[in-house]
Amino acid sequence: MVILLVFIGWPALVGVVFMIVAMPVQGKIMMTMQSRIGDMVKYTDSRVKITNELLQGIQCVKMYSWEKSFFGVIESFRGQELVQLKKIAYLTAFSRAYMYMVPAMVSLLSLSTYALTGGDVSPKIIFAALAAFNQLRFPLM
């Protein structure tokens, strides 16, 4: 950040403000994802439990021809598990896209503010600032 403040001045702080505002959004996404994972694990546990019971009592199940009813119960739990897994996949995709978007937006906002305030938009300033923003990318993620 110090390097950015030297190169482009106070417009670098616009990016810092954007980062601070973006952090709670990422936290909310992660909390929602953890909640969905907890919901999915409940269905997974139920499905595994029923499957285990089925395998332990396979002779009884075969003798009374209960295969279809057990299959329906297992399939129901698996369907609910897949619904939760799909929601988790969407949240994961959104989270990753958001994590890659934030550093780019920080660069864009800071450099746009720098240009709009009459800063020297020369290649040496822009490329040096982009290199400094690129170094900030991983800590931001």
KEBAZA-451114 format. One record per residue (C-alpha): residue in one letter; z, x, y. Coordinates in nm, 3 decimals, m for minus. Example, Ala and Ser with C-alpha at 12.3 -4.5 7.8 and 13.67 -1.06 7.14 Angstrom:
<sites>
+------+---------+---------+---------+
: type :       Z :       X :       Y :
+------+---------+---------+---------+
:    A :   0.780 :   1.230 :  m0.450 :
:    S :   0.714 :   1.367 :  m0.106 :
+------+---------+---------+---------+
</sites>
This chain:
<sites>
+------+---------+---------+---------+
: type :       Z :       X :       Y :
+------+---------+---------+---------+
:    M :   0.000 :   0.000 :   0.000 :
:    V :   0.074 :   0.287 :   0.235 :
:    I :  m0.279 :   0.422 :   0.187 :
:    L :  m0.418 :   0.077 :   0.262 :
:    L :  m0.206 :   0.049 :   0.574 :
:    V :  m0.342 :   0.385 :   0.689 :
:    F :  m0.705 :   0.290 :   0.623 :
:    I :  m0.722 :  m0.071 :   0.740 :
:    G :  m0.390 :  m0.132 :   0.915 :
:    W :  m0.208 :  m0.462 :   0.926 :
:    P :  m0.487 :  m0.665 :   0.753 :
:    A :  m0.364 :  m0.506 :   0.428 :
:    L :  m0.051 :  m0.718 :   0.473 :
:    V :  m0.264 :  m1.033 :   0.441 :
:    G :  m0.330 :  m0.927 :   0.084 :
:    V :   0.040 :  m0.865 :   0.024 :
:    V :   0.120 :  m1.216 :   0.147 :
:    F :  m0.145 :  m1.358 :  m0.087 :
:    M :   0.008 :  m1.162 :  m0.378 :
:    I :   0.353 :  m1.299 :  m0.299 :
:    V :   0.219 :  m1.654 :  m0.284 :
:    A :   0.024 :  m1.606 :  m0.610 :
:    M :   0.324 :  m1.487 :  m0.815 :
:    P :   0.500 :  m1.825 :  m0.852 :
:    V :   0.175 :  m1.984 :  m0.968 :
:    Q :   0.143 :  m1.725 :  m1.246 :
:    G :   0.510 :  m1.780 :  m1.335 :
:    K :   0.455 :  m2.156 :  m1.363 :
:    I :   0.154 :  m2.100 :  m1.589 :
:    M :   0.357 :  m1.874 :  m1.816 :
:    M :   0.649 :  m2.119 :  m1.830 :
:    T :   0.412 :  m2.401 :  m1.926 :
:    M :   0.253 :  m2.182 :  m2.192 :
:    Q :   0.593 :  m2.095 :  m2.340 :
:    S :   0.679 :  m2.465 :  m2.354 :
:    R :   0.352 :  m2.542 :  m2.534 :
:    I :   0.416 :  m2.261 :  m2.782 :
:    G :   0.759 :  m2.410 :  m2.854 :
:    D :   0.598 :  m2.749 :  m2.918 :
:    M :   0.338 :  m2.596 :  m3.147 :
:    V :   0.599 :  m2.407 :  m3.349 :
:    K :   0.777 :  m2.735 :  m3.427 :
:    Y :   0.460 :  m2.876 :  m3.581 :
:    T :   0.390 :  m2.550 :  m3.763 :
:    D :   0.740 :  m2.549 :  m3.911 :
:    S :   0.706 :  m2.910 :  m4.024 :
:    R :   0.369 :  m2.844 :  m4.183 :
:    V :   0.492 :  m2.532 :  m4.365 :
:    K :   0.803 :  m2.717 :  m4.483 :
:    I :   0.599 :  m3.006 :  m4.629 :
:    T :   0.355 :  m2.762 :  m4.790 :
:    N :   0.642 :  m2.568 :  m4.944 :
:    E :   0.796 :  m2.888 :  m5.081 :
:    L :   0.457 :  m2.988 :  m5.219 :
:    L :   0.415 :  m2.658 :  m5.398 :
:    Q :   0.768 :  m2.662 :  m5.537 :
:    G :   0.726 :  m3.011 :  m5.680 :
:    I :   0.360 :  m2.988 :  m5.773 :
:    Q :   0.419 :  m3.127 :  m6.124 :
:    C :   0.585 :  m3.439 :  m5.986 :
:    V :   0.316 :  m3.480 :  m5.721 :
:    K :   0.040 :  m3.452 :  m5.981 :
:    M :   0.216 :  m3.682 :  m6.223 :
:    Y :   0.256 :  m3.963 :  m5.967 :
:    S :  m0.077 :  m3.892 :  m5.795 :
:    W :   0.078 :  m3.832 :  m5.451 :
:    E :  m0.177 :  m3.571 :  m5.346 :
:    K :  m0.351 :  m3.791 :  m5.089 :
:    S :  m0.030 :  m3.899 :  m4.918 :
:    F :   0.094 :  m3.539 :  m4.895 :
:    F :  m0.248 :  m3.428 :  m4.774 :
:    G :  m0.236 :  m3.695 :  m4.501 :
:    V :   0.107 :  m3.582 :  m4.381 :
:    I :   0.007 :  m3.215 :  m4.381 :
:    E :  m0.319 :  m3.296 :  m4.204 :
:    S :  m0.130 :  m3.497 :  m3.940 :
:    F :   0.101 :  m3.205 :  m3.863 :
:    R :  m0.194 :  m2.966 :  m3.857 :
:    G :  m0.381 :  m3.194 :  m3.615 :
:    Q :  m0.083 :  m3.202 :  m3.379 :
:    E :  m0.049 :  m2.825 :  m3.412 :
:    L :  m0.416 :  m2.778 :  m3.324 :
:    V :  m0.383 :  m3.000 :  m3.017 :
:    Q :  m0.103 :  m2.776 :  m2.891 :
:    L :  m0.297 :  m2.463 :  m2.985 :
:    K :  m0.596 :  m2.585 :  m2.785 :
:    K :  m0.374 :  m2.643 :  m2.479 :
:    I :  m0.230 :  m2.293 :  m2.521 :
:    A :  m0.580 :  m2.147 :  m2.543 :
:    Y :  m0.682 :  m2.319 :  m2.219 :
:    L :  m0.366 :  m2.200 :  m2.044 :
:    T :  m0.423 :  m1.846 :  m2.171 :
:    A :  m0.782 :  m1.847 :  m2.047 :
:    F :  m0.676 :  m1.981 :  m1.708 :
:    S :  m0.393 :  m1.729 :  m1.686 :
:    R :  m0.623 :  m1.436 :  m1.759 :
:    A :  m0.886 :  m1.557 :  m1.514 :
:    Y :  m0.616 :  m1.602 :  m1.252 :
:    M :  m0.475 :  m1.255 :  m1.318 :
:    Y :  m0.818 :  m1.099 :  m1.268 :
:    M :  m0.894 :  m1.314 :  m0.965 :
:    V :  m0.580 :  m1.229 :  m0.766 :
:    P :  m0.654 :  m0.857 :  m0.709 :
:    A :  m1.014 :  m0.938 :  m0.614 :
:    M :  m0.896 :  m1.205 :  m0.370 :
:    V :  m0.642 :  m0.963 :  m0.222 :
:    S :  m0.924 :  m0.715 :  m0.157 :
:    L :  m1.152 :  m0.982 :  m0.018 :
:    L :  m0.890 :  m1.131 :   0.213 :
:    S :  m0.769 :  m0.798 :   0.345 :
:    L :  m1.115 :  m0.655 :   0.405 :
:    S :  m1.241 :  m0.981 :   0.560 :
:    T :  m0.943 :  m0.988 :   0.794 :
:    Y :  m1.008 :  m0.623 :   0.879 :
:    A :  m1.373 :  m0.697 :   0.958 :
:    L :  m1.294 :  m1.012 :   1.159 :
:    T :  m1.038 :  m0.831 :   1.374 :
:    G :  m1.300 :  m0.580 :   1.479 :
:    G :  m1.220 :  m0.301 :   1.237 :
:    D :  m1.467 :  m0.022 :   1.170 :
:    V :  m1.664 :  m0.154 :   0.873 :
:    S :  m1.807 :   0.177 :   0.763 :
:    P :  m1.870 :   0.274 :   0.400 :
:    K :  m1.602 :   0.544 :   0.405 :
:    I :  m1.333 :   0.291 :   0.508 :
:    I :  m1.452 :   0.014 :   0.275 :
:    F :  m1.492 :   0.234 :  m0.032 :
:    A :  m1.161 :   0.409 :   0.027 :
:    A :  m0.988 :   0.072 :   0.068 :
:    L :  m1.157 :  m0.065 :  m0.245 :
:    A :  m1.043 :   0.240 :  m0.439 :
:    A :  m0.687 :   0.185 :  m0.317 :
:    F :  m0.707 :  m0.185 :  m0.406 :
:    N :  m0.840 :  m0.087 :  m0.748 :
:    Q :  m0.532 :   0.131 :  m0.799 :
:    L :  m0.316 :  m0.173 :  m0.715 :
:    R :  m0.499 :  m0.390 :  m0.969 :
:    F :  m0.288 :  m0.300 :  m1.273 :
:    P :   0.054 :  m0.322 :  m1.106 :
:    L :  m0.051 :  m0.661 :  m0.969 :
:    M :  m0.150 :  m0.786 :  m1.312 :
+------+---------+---------+---------+
</sites>
